[in-house]
Amino acid sequence: MAELLIVVASVEDARALAPLGRPGSVVTDEPVRPVLVATGPDPLGVDAELDELDAPAGRLLLLDGPSRGWAEEAARLVVRLDALIAGEPPAGVVVRGGSEAALAAARSAVEVGVPVLHLPVPASDARSAATGAVVAELAAWQTSPEGGVPYPTEIDLLVHRRLTPAPSRPRHAGDPNVVRMSTARSSRSSLSA
């Protein structure tokens, strides 16, 4: 089964994206197998958070020590994510927000022709707002006629189905899905044609 790489670059990403990678939540007839990729400036912290959430990372991308700034972090992430995505191209890549990891993964996926699904989040500062806008633009360009990659509809549906909690449905007399059948029976059933 093809893999769907979900880039998890922060503890906040872990909390938001954990439902995509929980064991037992994978339906066998789905077109892809979600794989959480713990990365970012603190991949071990992300991995620990995913473990706490019962959603173990399928990949762990470590950086070579602490970065001296966002540009160095982004450069290191590009190298790691390029190798991961180009080495064995997945069916798709899911990124969240405007982190350097989201930008590096989106850029790598677009380069290889792998569909990108960007999940926007409110930006915490100008840099993440700008990066998030660039990631969204990369994903939009990719599915344009110039980009030539079809929109990842099946991946989008899978991701949103797993991230959206099912609404609770009341099971009582007021429920429109409950049908009361007459207790009086006649020779002709009201259900027959």
PyMOL CGO cylinders between C-alpha atoms (Angstrom):
from pymol import cmd
from pymol.cgo import CYLINDER

trace = [
    CYLINDER, 0.00, 0.00, 0.00, 1.28, 3.46, -0.86, 0.3, 1, 1, 1, 1, 1, 1,
    CYLINDER, 1.28, 3.46, -0.86, 2.32, 5.78, 1.98, 0.3, 1, 1, 1, 1, 1, 1,
    CYLINDER, 2.32, 5.78, 1.98, 0.90, 9.18, 2.84, 0.3, 1, 1, 1, 1, 1, 1,
    CYLINDER, 0.90, 9.18, 2.84, 3.60, 11.16, 4.67, 0.3, 1, 1, 1, 1, 1, 1,
    CYLINDER, 3.60, 11.16, 4.67, 2.26, 13.47, 7.37, 0.3, 1, 1, 1, 1, 1, 1,
    CYLINDER, 2.26, 13.47, 7.37, 4.89, 16.01, 8.41, 0.3, 1, 1, 1, 1, 1, 1,
    CYLINDER, 4.89, 16.01, 8.41, 4.67, 16.66, 12.16, 0.3, 1, 1, 1, 1, 1, 1,
    CYLINDER, 4.67, 16.66, 12.16, 6.99, 19.56, 13.02, 0.3, 1, 1, 1, 1, 1, 1,
    CYLINDER, 6.99, 19.56, 13.02, 5.87, 20.63, 16.50, 0.3, 1, 1, 1, 1, 1, 1,
    CYLINDER, 5.87, 20.63, 16.50, 4.03, 19.47, 19.60, 0.3, 1, 1, 1, 1, 1, 1,
    CYLINDER, 4.03, 19.47, 19.60, 1.00, 21.45, 18.34, 0.3, 1, 1, 1, 1, 1, 1,
    CYLINDER, 1.00, 21.45, 18.34, 1.18, 19.58, 15.03, 0.3, 1, 1, 1, 1, 1, 1,
    CYLINDER, 1.18, 19.58, 15.03, 1.40, 16.31, 16.96, 0.3, 1, 1, 1, 1, 1, 1,
    CYLINDER, 1.40, 16.31, 16.96, -1.79, 17.09, 18.88, 0.3, 1, 1, 1, 1, 1, 1,
    CYLINDER, -1.79, 17.09, 18.88, -3.62, 18.12, 15.72, 0.3, 1, 1, 1, 1, 1, 1,
    CYLINDER, -3.62, 18.12, 15.72, -2.37, 15.34, 13.42, 0.3, 1, 1, 1, 1, 1, 1,
    CYLINDER, -2.37, 15.34, 13.42, -2.18, 12.34, 15.79, 0.3, 1, 1, 1, 1, 1, 1,
    CYLINDER, -2.18, 12.34, 15.79, -5.60, 10.99, 14.70, 0.3, 1, 1, 1, 1, 1, 1,
    CYLINDER, -5.60, 10.99, 14.70, -4.13, 10.38, 11.25, 0.3, 1, 1, 1, 1, 1, 1,
    CYLINDER, -4.13, 10.38, 11.25, -1.58, 7.88, 12.51, 0.3, 1, 1, 1, 1, 1, 1,
    CYLINDER, -1.58, 7.88, 12.51, -3.18, 6.04, 15.42, 0.3, 1, 1, 1, 1, 1, 1,
    CYLINDER, -3.18, 6.04, 15.42, -2.92, 2.26, 15.17, 0.3, 1, 1, 1, 1, 1, 1,
    CYLINDER, -2.92, 2.26, 15.17, -6.27, 0.67, 14.60, 0.3, 1, 1, 1, 1, 1, 1,
    CYLINDER, -6.27, 0.67, 14.60, -7.64, 3.79, 12.88, 0.3, 1, 1, 1, 1, 1, 1,
    CYLINDER, -7.64, 3.79, 12.88, -6.36, 2.63, 9.51, 0.3, 1, 1, 1, 1, 1, 1,
    CYLINDER, -6.36, 2.63, 9.51, -9.12, 1.22, 7.34, 0.3, 1, 1, 1, 1, 1, 1,
    CYLINDER, -9.12, 1.22, 7.34, -7.84, -1.49, 5.04, 0.3, 1, 1, 1, 1, 1, 1,
    CYLINDER, -7.84, -1.49, 5.04, -9.78, -0.26, 2.01, 0.3, 1, 1, 1, 1, 1, 1,
    CYLINDER, -9.78, -0.26, 2.01, -8.22, 3.21, 2.14, 0.3, 1, 1, 1, 1, 1, 1,
    CYLINDER, -8.22, 3.21, 2.14, -5.98, 4.07, -0.81, 0.3, 1, 1, 1, 1, 1, 1,
    CYLINDER, -5.98, 4.07, -0.81, -2.94, 4.98, 1.32, 0.3, 1, 1, 1, 1, 1, 1,
    CYLINDER, -2.94, 4.98, 1.32, -1.26, 4.18, 4.62, 0.3, 1, 1, 1, 1, 1, 1,
    CYLINDER, -1.26, 4.18, 4.62, -0.66, 7.31, 6.74, 0.3, 1, 1, 1, 1, 1, 1,
    CYLINDER, -0.66, 7.31, 6.74, 2.88, 7.59, 8.15, 0.3, 1, 1, 1, 1, 1, 1,
    CYLINDER, 2.88, 7.59, 8.15, 3.67, 10.28, 10.72, 0.3, 1, 1, 1, 1, 1, 1,
    CYLINDER, 3.67, 10.28, 10.72, 7.07, 11.93, 10.21, 0.3, 1, 1, 1, 1, 1, 1,
    CYLINDER, 7.07, 11.93, 10.21, 8.43, 13.53, 13.42, 0.3, 1, 1, 1, 1, 1, 1,
    CYLINDER, 8.43, 13.53, 13.42, 10.70, 16.42, 12.49, 0.3, 1, 1, 1, 1, 1, 1,
    CYLINDER, 10.70, 16.42, 12.49, 11.22, 20.14, 13.05, 0.3, 1, 1, 1, 1, 1, 1,
    CYLINDER, 11.22, 20.14, 13.05, 13.52, 21.88, 15.52, 0.3, 1, 1, 1, 1, 1, 1,
    CYLINDER, 13.52, 21.88, 15.52, 12.72, 19.29, 18.25, 0.3, 1, 1, 1, 1, 1, 1,
    CYLINDER, 12.72, 19.29, 18.25, 11.95, 15.97, 16.54, 0.3, 1, 1, 1, 1, 1, 1,
    CYLINDER, 11.95, 15.97, 16.54, 12.52, 13.97, 19.74, 0.3, 1, 1, 1, 1, 1, 1,
    CYLINDER, 12.52, 13.97, 19.74, 9.96, 16.13, 21.57, 0.3, 1, 1, 1, 1, 1, 1,
    CYLINDER, 9.96, 16.13, 21.57, 7.51, 15.65, 18.70, 0.3, 1, 1, 1, 1, 1, 1,
    CYLINDER, 7.51, 15.65, 18.70, 8.14, 11.90, 18.77, 0.3, 1, 1, 1, 1, 1, 1,
    CYLINDER, 8.14, 11.90, 18.77, 7.56, 11.77, 22.55, 0.3, 1, 1, 1, 1, 1, 1,
    CYLINDER, 7.56, 11.77, 22.55, 4.29, 13.71, 22.17, 0.3, 1, 1, 1, 1, 1, 1,
    CYLINDER, 4.29, 13.71, 22.17, 3.11, 11.35, 19.41, 0.3, 1, 1, 1, 1, 1, 1,
    CYLINDER, 3.11, 11.35, 19.41, 3.90, 8.38, 21.66, 0.3, 1, 1, 1, 1, 1, 1,
    CYLINDER, 3.90, 8.38, 21.66, 1.87, 9.99, 24.47, 0.3, 1, 1, 1, 1, 1, 1,
    CYLINDER, 1.87, 9.99, 24.47, -1.02, 10.38, 22.03, 0.3, 1, 1, 1, 1, 1, 1,
    CYLINDER, -1.02, 10.38, 22.03, -0.79, 6.70, 21.00, 0.3, 1, 1, 1, 1, 1, 1,
    CYLINDER, -0.79, 6.70, 21.00, 0.22, 7.68, 17.47, 0.3, 1, 1, 1, 1, 1, 1,
    CYLINDER, 0.22, 7.68, 17.47, 3.83, 6.54, 17.01, 0.3, 1, 1, 1, 1, 1, 1,
    CYLINDER, 3.83, 6.54, 17.01, 5.93, 8.18, 14.32, 0.3, 1, 1, 1, 1, 1, 1,
    CYLINDER, 5.93, 8.18, 14.32, 6.76, 5.99, 11.36, 0.3, 1, 1, 1, 1, 1, 1,
    CYLINDER, 6.76, 5.99, 11.36, 9.82, 8.13, 10.55, 0.3, 1, 1, 1, 1, 1, 1,
    CYLINDER, 9.82, 8.13, 10.55, 12.04, 10.34, 12.68, 0.3, 1, 1, 1, 1, 1, 1,
    CYLINDER, 12.04, 10.34, 12.68, 14.09, 13.01, 10.89, 0.3, 1, 1, 1, 1, 1, 1,
    CYLINDER, 14.09, 13.01, 10.89, 16.83, 14.33, 13.13, 0.3, 1, 1, 1, 1, 1, 1,
    CYLINDER, 16.83, 14.33, 13.13, 18.80, 17.48, 12.43, 0.3, 1, 1, 1, 1, 1, 1,
    CYLINDER, 18.80, 17.48, 12.43, 22.55, 17.59, 13.08, 0.3, 1, 1, 1, 1, 1, 1,
    CYLINDER, 22.55, 17.59, 13.08, 22.42, 19.44, 16.38, 0.3, 1, 1, 1, 1, 1, 1,
    CYLINDER, 22.42, 19.44, 16.38, 20.69, 22.72, 17.17, 0.3, 1, 1, 1, 1, 1, 1,
    CYLINDER, 20.69, 22.72, 17.17, 20.25, 25.27, 14.41, 0.3, 1, 1, 1, 1, 1, 1,
    CYLINDER, 20.25, 25.27, 14.41, 21.53, 28.84, 14.79, 0.3, 1, 1, 1, 1, 1, 1,
    CYLINDER, 21.53, 28.84, 14.79, 18.43, 30.27, 13.16, 0.3, 1, 1, 1, 1, 1, 1,
    CYLINDER, 18.43, 30.27, 13.16, 15.40, 29.56, 11.02, 0.3, 1, 1, 1, 1, 1, 1,
    CYLINDER, 15.40, 29.56, 11.02, 17.35, 29.65, 7.74, 0.3, 1, 1, 1, 1, 1, 1,
    CYLINDER, 17.35, 29.65, 7.74, 19.79, 26.97, 8.90, 0.3, 1, 1, 1, 1, 1, 1,
    CYLINDER, 19.79, 26.97, 8.90, 16.90, 24.89, 10.22, 0.3, 1, 1, 1, 1, 1, 1,
    CYLINDER, 16.90, 24.89, 10.22, 15.09, 25.21, 6.88, 0.3, 1, 1, 1, 1, 1, 1,
    CYLINDER, 15.09, 25.21, 6.88, 18.22, 24.25, 4.91, 0.3, 1, 1, 1, 1, 1, 1,
    CYLINDER, 18.22, 24.25, 4.91, 18.76, 21.13, 7.02, 0.3, 1, 1, 1, 1, 1, 1,
    CYLINDER, 18.76, 21.13, 7.02, 15.10, 20.17, 6.71, 0.3, 1, 1, 1, 1, 1, 1,
    CYLINDER, 15.10, 20.17, 6.71, 15.20, 20.57, 2.93, 0.3, 1, 1, 1, 1, 1, 1,
    CYLINDER, 15.20, 20.57, 2.93, 18.08, 18.09, 2.72, 0.3, 1, 1, 1, 1, 1, 1,
    CYLINDER, 18.08, 18.09, 2.72, 16.34, 15.54, 5.00, 0.3, 1, 1, 1, 1, 1, 1,
    CYLINDER, 16.34, 15.54, 5.00, 12.88, 15.88, 3.48, 0.3, 1, 1, 1, 1, 1, 1,
    CYLINDER, 12.88, 15.88, 3.48, 14.21, 15.88, -0.11, 0.3, 1, 1, 1, 1, 1, 1,
    CYLINDER, 14.21, 15.88, -0.11, 15.95, 12.58, 0.59, 0.3, 1, 1, 1, 1, 1, 1,
    CYLINDER, 15.95, 12.58, 0.59, 12.82, 11.09, 2.18, 0.3, 1, 1, 1, 1, 1, 1,
    CYLINDER, 12.82, 11.09, 2.18, 10.36, 12.24, -0.49, 0.3, 1, 1, 1, 1, 1, 1,
    CYLINDER, 10.36, 12.24, -0.49, 12.52, 11.81, -3.60, 0.3, 1, 1, 1, 1, 1, 1,
    CYLINDER, 12.52, 11.81, -3.60, 14.06, 8.52, -2.43, 0.3, 1, 1, 1, 1, 1, 1,
    CYLINDER, 14.06, 8.52, -2.43, 10.75, 6.66, -2.43, 0.3, 1, 1, 1, 1, 1, 1,
    CYLINDER, 10.75, 6.66, -2.43, 8.00, 9.05, -3.53, 0.3, 1, 1, 1, 1, 1, 1,
    CYLINDER, 8.00, 9.05, -3.53, 4.85, 8.69, -1.40, 0.3, 1, 1, 1, 1, 1, 1,
    CYLINDER, 4.85, 8.69, -1.40, 1.28, 8.93, -2.67, 0.3, 1, 1, 1, 1, 1, 1,
    CYLINDER, 1.28, 8.93, -2.67, 1.03, 12.34, -1.02, 0.3, 1, 1, 1, 1, 1, 1,
    CYLINDER, 1.03, 12.34, -1.02, 2.40, 14.69, 1.63, 0.3, 1, 1, 1, 1, 1, 1,
    CYLINDER, 2.40, 14.69, 1.63, 0.33, 16.44, 4.31, 0.3, 1, 1, 1, 1, 1, 1,
    CYLINDER, 0.33, 16.44, 4.31, 1.73, 19.59, 5.93, 0.3, 1, 1, 1, 1, 1, 1,
    CYLINDER, 1.73, 19.59, 5.93, 0.21, 21.87, 8.56, 0.3, 1, 1, 1, 1, 1, 1,
    CYLINDER, 0.21, 21.87, 8.56, 0.71, 25.59, 9.01, 0.3, 1, 1, 1, 1, 1, 1,
    CYLINDER, 0.71, 25.59, 9.01, 3.75, 27.65, 8.14, 0.3, 1, 1, 1, 1, 1, 1,
    CYLINDER, 3.75, 27.65, 8.14, 6.74, 25.94, 9.70, 0.3, 1, 1, 1, 1, 1, 1,
    CYLINDER, 6.74, 25.94, 9.70, 10.09, 25.54, 7.99, 0.3, 1, 1, 1, 1, 1, 1,
    CYLINDER, 10.09, 25.54, 7.99, 9.36, 21.79, 7.86, 0.3, 1, 1, 1, 1, 1, 1,
    CYLINDER, 9.36, 21.79, 7.86, 6.04, 22.43, 6.08, 0.3, 1, 1, 1, 1, 1, 1,
    CYLINDER, 6.04, 22.43, 6.08, 7.81, 24.62, 3.52, 0.3, 1, 1, 1, 1, 1, 1,
    CYLINDER, 7.81, 24.62, 3.52, 10.66, 22.15, 2.98, 0.3, 1, 1, 1, 1, 1, 1,
    CYLINDER, 10.66, 22.15, 2.98, 8.26, 19.20, 2.58, 0.3, 1, 1, 1, 1, 1, 1,
    CYLINDER, 8.26, 19.20, 2.58, 5.95, 21.10, 0.22, 0.3, 1, 1, 1, 1, 1, 1,
    CYLINDER, 5.95, 21.10, 0.22, 8.87, 22.29, -1.89, 0.3, 1, 1, 1, 1, 1, 1,
    CYLINDER, 8.87, 22.29, -1.89, 10.31, 18.78, -2.10, 0.3, 1, 1, 1, 1, 1, 1,
    CYLINDER, 10.31, 18.78, -2.10, 6.95, 17.22, -2.96, 0.3, 1, 1, 1, 1, 1, 1,
    CYLINDER, 6.95, 17.22, -2.96, 6.23, 19.79, -5.69, 0.3, 1, 1, 1, 1, 1, 1,
    CYLINDER, 6.23, 19.79, -5.69, 9.68, 19.17, -7.18, 0.3, 1, 1, 1, 1, 1, 1,
    CYLINDER, 9.68, 19.17, -7.18, 9.05, 15.41, -7.40, 0.3, 1, 1, 1, 1, 1, 1,
    CYLINDER, 9.05, 15.41, -7.40, 5.40, 15.74, -8.48, 0.3, 1, 1, 1, 1, 1, 1,
    CYLINDER, 5.40, 15.74, -8.48, 3.91, 14.30, -5.28, 0.3, 1, 1, 1, 1, 1, 1,
    CYLINDER, 3.91, 14.30, -5.28, 0.53, 15.82, -4.30, 0.3, 1, 1, 1, 1, 1, 1,
    CYLINDER, 0.53, 15.82, -4.30, 0.65, 18.20, -1.32, 0.3, 1, 1, 1, 1, 1, 1,
    CYLINDER, 0.65, 18.20, -1.32, -2.25, 18.79, 1.04, 0.3, 1, 1, 1, 1, 1, 1,
    CYLINDER, -2.25, 18.79, 1.04, -1.77, 21.93, 3.16, 0.3, 1, 1, 1, 1, 1, 1,
    CYLINDER, -1.77, 21.93, 3.16, -3.79, 22.31, 6.36, 0.3, 1, 1, 1, 1, 1, 1,
    CYLINDER, -3.79, 22.31, 6.36, -3.73, 26.02, 7.25, 0.3, 1, 1, 1, 1, 1, 1,
    CYLINDER, -3.73, 26.02, 7.25, -3.58, 27.26, 10.84, 0.3, 1, 1, 1, 1, 1, 1,
    CYLINDER, -3.58, 27.26, 10.84, -3.65, 30.78, 12.26, 0.3, 1, 1, 1, 1, 1, 1,
    CYLINDER, -3.65, 30.78, 12.26, -0.14, 32.21, 12.20, 0.3, 1, 1, 1, 1, 1, 1,
    CYLINDER, -0.14, 32.21, 12.20, 1.61, 33.09, 15.45, 0.3, 1, 1, 1, 1, 1, 1,
    CYLINDER, 1.61, 33.09, 15.45, 3.92, 35.68, 13.86, 0.3, 1, 1, 1, 1, 1, 1,
    CYLINDER, 3.92, 35.68, 13.86, 4.78, 37.34, 10.55, 0.3, 1, 1, 1, 1, 1, 1,
    CYLINDER, 4.78, 37.34, 10.55, 7.37, 34.72, 9.55, 0.3, 1, 1, 1, 1, 1, 1,
    CYLINDER, 7.37, 34.72, 9.55, 4.99, 31.78, 10.01, 0.3, 1, 1, 1, 1, 1, 1,
    CYLINDER, 4.99, 31.78, 10.01, 2.24, 33.75, 8.21, 0.3, 1, 1, 1, 1, 1, 1,
    CYLINDER, 2.24, 33.75, 8.21, 4.54, 34.35, 5.24, 0.3, 1, 1, 1, 1, 1, 1,
    CYLINDER, 4.54, 34.35, 5.24, 5.76, 30.75, 5.22, 0.3, 1, 1, 1, 1, 1, 1,
    CYLINDER, 5.76, 30.75, 5.22, 2.20, 29.44, 5.48, 0.3, 1, 1, 1, 1, 1, 1,
    CYLINDER, 2.20, 29.44, 5.48, 1.19, 31.62, 2.52, 0.3, 1, 1, 1, 1, 1, 1,
    CYLINDER, 1.19, 31.62, 2.52, 4.08, 30.25, 0.45, 0.3, 1, 1, 1, 1, 1, 1,
    CYLINDER, 4.08, 30.25, 0.45, 3.16, 26.65, 1.35, 0.3, 1, 1, 1, 1, 1, 1,
    CYLINDER, 3.16, 26.65, 1.35, -0.49, 27.29, 0.40, 0.3, 1, 1, 1, 1, 1, 1,
    CYLINDER, -0.49, 27.29, 0.40, 0.62, 28.86, -2.88, 0.3, 1, 1, 1, 1, 1, 1,
    CYLINDER, 0.62, 28.86, -2.88, 2.87, 25.89, -3.70, 0.3, 1, 1, 1, 1, 1, 1,
    CYLINDER, 2.87, 25.89, -3.70, -0.01, 23.47, -3.09, 0.3, 1, 1, 1, 1, 1, 1,
    CYLINDER, -0.01, 23.47, -3.09, -2.39, 25.62, -5.18, 0.3, 1, 1, 1, 1, 1, 1,
    CYLINDER, -2.39, 25.62, -5.18, 0.12, 26.02, -8.04, 0.3, 1, 1, 1, 1, 1, 1,
    CYLINDER, 0.12, 26.02, -8.04, 0.78, 22.31, -8.11, 0.3, 1, 1, 1, 1, 1, 1,
    CYLINDER, 0.78, 22.31, -8.11, -2.86, 21.53, -8.91, 0.3, 1, 1, 1, 1, 1, 1,
    CYLINDER, -2.86, 21.53, -8.91, -3.15, 24.34, -11.49, 0.3, 1, 1, 1, 1, 1, 1,
    CYLINDER, -3.15, 24.34, -11.49, -2.82, 23.61, -15.22, 0.3, 1, 1, 1, 1, 1, 1,
    CYLINDER, -2.82, 23.61, -15.22, 0.83, 24.77, -15.02, 0.3, 1, 1, 1, 1, 1, 1,
    CYLINDER, 0.83, 24.77, -15.02, 1.59, 22.41, -12.14, 0.3, 1, 1, 1, 1, 1, 1,
    CYLINDER, 1.59, 22.41, -12.14, -0.13, 19.49, -13.80, 0.3, 1, 1, 1, 1, 1, 1,
    CYLINDER, -0.13, 19.49, -13.80, -0.79, 17.42, -10.67, 0.3, 1, 1, 1, 1, 1, 1,
    CYLINDER, -0.79, 17.42, -10.67, -4.42, 16.45, -10.05, 0.3, 1, 1, 1, 1, 1, 1,
    CYLINDER, -4.42, 16.45, -10.05, -5.93, 17.64, -6.78, 0.3, 1, 1, 1, 1, 1, 1,
    CYLINDER, -5.93, 17.64, -6.78, -5.47, 14.86, -4.16, 0.3, 1, 1, 1, 1, 1, 1,
    CYLINDER, -5.47, 14.86, -4.16, -9.21, 14.38, -3.56, 0.3, 1, 1, 1, 1, 1, 1,
    CYLINDER, -9.21, 14.38, -3.56, -8.95, 10.91, -1.99, 0.3, 1, 1, 1, 1, 1, 1,
    CYLINDER, -8.95, 10.91, -1.99, -6.18, 12.08, 0.35, 0.3, 1, 1, 1, 1, 1, 1,
    CYLINDER, -6.18, 12.08, 0.35, -8.12, 15.22, 1.26, 0.3, 1, 1, 1, 1, 1, 1,
    CYLINDER, -8.12, 15.22, 1.26, -11.21, 13.17, 2.09, 0.3, 1, 1, 1, 1, 1, 1,
    CYLINDER, -11.21, 13.17, 2.09, -9.22, 10.66, 4.16, 0.3, 1, 1, 1, 1, 1, 1,
    CYLINDER, -9.22, 10.66, 4.16, -7.47, 13.41, 6.15, 0.3, 1, 1, 1, 1, 1, 1,
    CYLINDER, -7.47, 13.41, 6.15, -10.61, 15.40, 6.83, 0.3, 1, 1, 1, 1, 1, 1,
    CYLINDER, -10.61, 15.40, 6.83, -12.62, 12.28, 7.70, 0.3, 1, 1, 1, 1, 1, 1,
    CYLINDER, -12.62, 12.28, 7.70, -10.05, 11.31, 10.33, 0.3, 1, 1, 1, 1, 1, 1,
    CYLINDER, -10.05, 11.31, 10.33, -9.51, 14.81, 11.72, 0.3, 1, 1, 1, 1, 1, 1,
    CYLINDER, -9.51, 14.81, 11.72, -13.20, 15.71, 11.98, 0.3, 1, 1, 1, 1, 1, 1,
    CYLINDER, -13.20, 15.71, 11.98, -14.90, 14.14, 14.99, 0.3, 1, 1, 1, 1, 1, 1,
    CYLINDER, -14.90, 14.14, 14.99, -18.08, 12.30, 14.18, 0.3, 1, 1, 1, 1, 1, 1,
    CYLINDER, -18.08, 12.30, 14.18, -21.14, 14.20, 15.34, 0.3, 1, 1, 1, 1, 1, 1,
    CYLINDER, -21.14, 14.20, 15.34, -23.00, 12.55, 18.15, 0.3, 1, 1, 1, 1, 1, 1,
    CYLINDER, -23.00, 12.55, 18.15, -26.39, 11.30, 17.11, 0.3, 1, 1, 1, 1, 1, 1,
    CYLINDER, -26.39, 11.30, 17.11, -29.20, 11.06, 19.61, 0.3, 1, 1, 1, 1, 1, 1,
    CYLINDER, -29.20, 11.06, 19.61, -31.00, 7.75, 19.73, 0.3, 1, 1, 1, 1, 1, 1,
    CYLINDER, -31.00, 7.75, 19.73, -34.41, 8.61, 21.12, 0.3, 1, 1, 1, 1, 1, 1,
    CYLINDER, -34.41, 8.61, 21.12, -37.94, 9.18, 19.94, 0.3, 1, 1, 1, 1, 1, 1,
    CYLINDER, -37.94, 9.18, 19.94, -37.11, 12.68, 18.70, 0.3, 1, 1, 1, 1, 1, 1,
    CYLINDER, -37.11, 12.68, 18.70, -34.39, 11.32, 16.38, 0.3, 1, 1, 1, 1, 1, 1,
    CYLINDER, -34.39, 11.32, 16.38, -35.56, 11.53, 12.73, 0.3, 1, 1, 1, 1, 1, 1,
    CYLINDER, -35.56, 11.53, 12.73, -33.58, 8.34, 12.04, 0.3, 1, 1, 1, 1, 1, 1,
    CYLINDER, -33.58, 8.34, 12.04, -35.75, 6.31, 14.43, 0.3, 1, 1, 1, 1, 1, 1,
    CYLINDER, -35.75, 6.31, 14.43, -38.83, 4.84, 12.76, 0.3, 1, 1, 1, 1, 1, 1,
    CYLINDER, -38.83, 4.84, 12.76, -41.74, 3.72, 14.90, 0.3, 1, 1, 1, 1, 1, 1,
    CYLINDER, -41.74, 3.72, 14.90, -43.56, 0.76, 13.42, 0.3, 1, 1, 1, 1, 1, 1,
    CYLINDER, -43.56, 0.76, 13.42, -47.19, 0.10, 14.11, 0.3, 1, 1, 1, 1, 1, 1,
    CYLINDER, -47.19, 0.10, 14.11, -47.81, -2.76, 16.51, 0.3, 1, 1, 1, 1, 1, 1,
    CYLINDER, -47.81, -2.76, 16.51, -51.01, -3.71, 14.67, 0.3, 1, 1, 1, 1, 1, 1,
    CYLINDER, -51.01, -3.71, 14.67, -50.29, -6.18, 11.91, 0.3, 1, 1, 1, 1, 1, 1,
    CYLINDER, -50.29, -6.18, 11.91, -52.50, -6.73, 8.91, 0.3, 1, 1, 1, 1, 1, 1,
    CYLINDER, -52.50, -6.73, 8.91, -52.38, -9.34, 6.20, 0.3, 1, 1, 1, 1, 1, 1,
    CYLINDER, -52.38, -9.34, 6.20, -50.71, -6.80, 3.96, 0.3, 1, 1, 1, 1, 1, 1,
    CYLINDER, -50.71, -6.80, 3.96, -47.51, -5.23, 5.24, 0.3, 1, 1, 1, 1, 1, 1,
    CYLINDER, -47.51, -5.23, 5.24, -47.17, -1.49, 4.82, 0.3, 1, 1, 1, 1, 1, 1,
    CYLINDER, -47.17, -1.49, 4.82, -43.61, -2.08, 3.64, 0.3, 1, 1, 1, 1, 1, 1,
    CYLINDER, -43.61, -2.08, 3.64, -44.58, -4.16, 0.60, 0.3, 1, 1, 1, 1, 1, 1,
    CYLINDER, -44.58, -4.16, 0.60, -45.17, -2.58, -2.75, 0.3, 1, 1, 1, 1, 1, 1,
]
cmd.load_cgo(trace, "trace")
